[in-house]
């Protein structure tokens, strides 16, 4: 993902979730980035840009069962 795409997606997520505590960090692979909330990883965000006229993003959030118990 380009820096511009990362900024756009971060701005969207911050507005959607009503918080500025979201950060996005690049990974070694180019098709995804890590999304953090308050310095804790929230999930991975993937880009589907095979068709430049129809770019989409997919946020995958994993929830561990033991986190639900707290």
Secondary structure, DSSP 8 states (H G I E B T S, - for coil): --HHHHHHHHHHHHHHHT-S-EEEEE-SSTTEEEEEETTEEEEEEEEE-SSTTS-EEEEE----HHHHH-
